[in-house]
Amino acid sequence: MAASKAKPAAPKSFVEARTRLDAILEELEQEAGDVDRLASRIREASELLRFCRERLSSARQEVQQVVAELDADDAAPEASEPEQPAPPASEGDAPPDGLPF
């Protein structure tokens, strides 16, 4: 009877996929002679790499969007009231600290 070739569950996160890729690499380095397992591990690793690339691309786009929004916020003028100039001081007014100058 042929062994069932159940497809591994899809990773839930980038970290999970990366951890599984590391495990596959270690397994492949230790099992040089098992050609039957080699093909299935390479197939799984390929799917995990695709998943990781998609996550990285998505994260890159999100970061670029956030940076663009921050740049737009920095470029927008503040909505505060314009600063009013202080009224001119008369010659008889002394500075508030009592200094003559």
Secondary structure by P-SEA (a helix, b strand, c coil): cccccccccccccaaaaaaaaaaaaaaaaaccccaaaaaaaaaaaaaaaaaaaaaaaaaaaaaaaaaaaaaaaaacccccccccccccccccccccccccc
